[in-house]
Amino acid sequence: MSNKHLCRAAFLFSGALAALPICIPLLSLLCFFSFIPLLLLLFRELIRPSLLFRPRHYYGVGLLVMVPYFMVIFHWFTYLWPLDFVAGMTPAIAAFIILLACIGLPFLQALGFAFLFYCLAWLSRTPIVRKFPLLLPFLFAALFPLFSFTQTLTWAGVPWGAQLALALYPQPFLLASASFFGSYFVTFVIAAVNACLAYAILHVVYTAKPRACRVACLTAAAVFILHTGLCTLAYLQPVTEESRMTAAVLQGNIASSEKWVETTDAIAIYGRLAEEAAAAGAELIVWPETVITTYLRNGNGAILARISAIAQKTGAIQIVGAYDAGSDAEGNFLRYNALFLVYPDGSISEHVYYKRHLVPFGEYVPMAALIRTLIPPLAQLEMMGDGNGVTPGDQPALFDEAFGCIGGLICFDSIYESLTRDSVAAGAELIALGTNDSWFFDSAAVYQHNGQAVLRAVENRRWILRAANTGISSVIDPHGNIVTSIPPLVEGQAVAEVAFVSEKTLYTCIGDVFLLLCLSCVLLPPALAAADAFRRHNRSSAIDIPDTMH
């Protein structure tokens, strides 16, 4: 095998290796080292003084790295097989769709992320980076959160695995700094430690420059120690509680293939679980996403009557996932994925939370006409199957009650940090999160998705009650600790004492300002190069002007 092919294979392997800490909780701390093989290969090329800038080459390197990276993270799409919860699905079409998800989505995400490597190679040619090559690791660290953020944009962006901080959800102490500067800051720290260590090893193995190695090692240690200090400061800060109550999350363990079957009496199952939770002292009970597969307010009145009866019997507040119907100004029918609050007396709150970030191809079909023409099987995945899809909500829509203010999230909402922050900034003192991860059984997906809720809890210092149809259901405290949980594919209820918290974190107040700092760092080298070129041009122009005064 030629050196060229060996390098390509090494980049592919390095990209896959970098994703393992996000997929395997036991390897979470490996995230501080998992990018080292990749960066060794990359920095070895970039520090060569004679290197020619080859845009296509470095964009290609980005694809070689990021496609396997996202393929490893999204390997759990294979658990969708055989898509038997979709009406009319054949094995051949199911295989095509799953293959498209396992390869197509990683490739789609890598198309944008690959520009990170293009940008890094271009920045490495700037004069200041050539003069101070230790800037290279920090440019990589600044670029990574910026490109992670791009994954939150447009329907095609899925930031699920783009945040390196997700790997640390089993180690919530090391996430605590997110309450100051957000998860993108933690992603920066992870990338910086990796890059500095790779830079140090590079100078031992290839350049034999022990001083550069020592400086890089000390820099990596300093970054980690400073981050740990910030985490300690954040972790030790007391959480001011407004009030406390006993809450529960319910998990009926109803599979996707059973959920839409008329003979499945989900209300009976969840009613029994709610009674068990109330017997254990629960005053607030959260049900999962779309436990009720029809309209709670505008549909069958008997369903609402049964939910009201459960609330009255348990004497507890119920937050229930169901659908809601409405219409726009032109009278067009609208369907919403919603959370409803039912009081202990059986009445229903006028406040309703509508899911804000919908799942493409599950709840709606983006570019519907084009997709239905070119890839009809993808359109077939649309949950309701009637072509209307689901309409996204556009407001935090809080349950602002006498006992406290509850913010809602539904499933996909929890992977977009801005949605939780908007709810907390609007006044949410506790977060109720209903989700349906039943499509993925007990794969890495359900653990990763629960990890996203951990990030949101830490960023905003809020208790999160996460109820999932088949798991993982959990109660997460403001420091990111999972106080209690129900494992995947188990029926049950989990009860814990929770608190309403009104104080806001620095991150809640300033948002992702840290990304602007990253952008400034990335723009600084070319700005200095442009200023230097402009200064030299003016100097040469001044010399060329003839002296006409003598």
Buried (B, 14 or more C-beta within 10 A) or exposed (E): EEEEEEBBEBBBBBBBBBBBBBBBBEBBBBBBBBBBBBBBBBBBBBBEEEEEEEEEBBBBBBBBBBBBBBBBBBBBBEBBEBBEBBEEBEEEBBEBBBEBBBBBBBBBBBBBBBBBBBBBBBBBBBEBBBEEBBBBBBBBBBBBBBBBBBBBEEBBBBBBBBBBBBBBBBBBBBBBBBBBBBBBBBBBBBBBBBBBBBBBBBBBEEEEBEEBBEBBBEBBEEBBEEBBEBBEEBBEBEEEBBEEBBBBBBBBBBBBBBBBEEEBEBBEBBBBBBBBBBEEBBBBBBBBBBBBBEBBBEBEEEBBEBBBEBBBBBEBBBBBBBBBBBEEEEEEEBBBBBBBBBBBEBEBBEBBBBBBBBBBBBBBBBEEEEBBEEBEBBBBBBBBEEEEBBBBBEEBBBBBBEBBBBBBBBBBBBBBBBBBBBBBBBBBBBBBBBBBBBBBBBBBBBBBBBBBBBBBBBBBBBBBBBBBBBBBBBBBBBBBEBEBBBEBBEBBBBBBBBBBBBBBBBBBEEBBBBBEBBBEBBEBBBEBBEEEEEEEEEEEEEEEEEEEEE
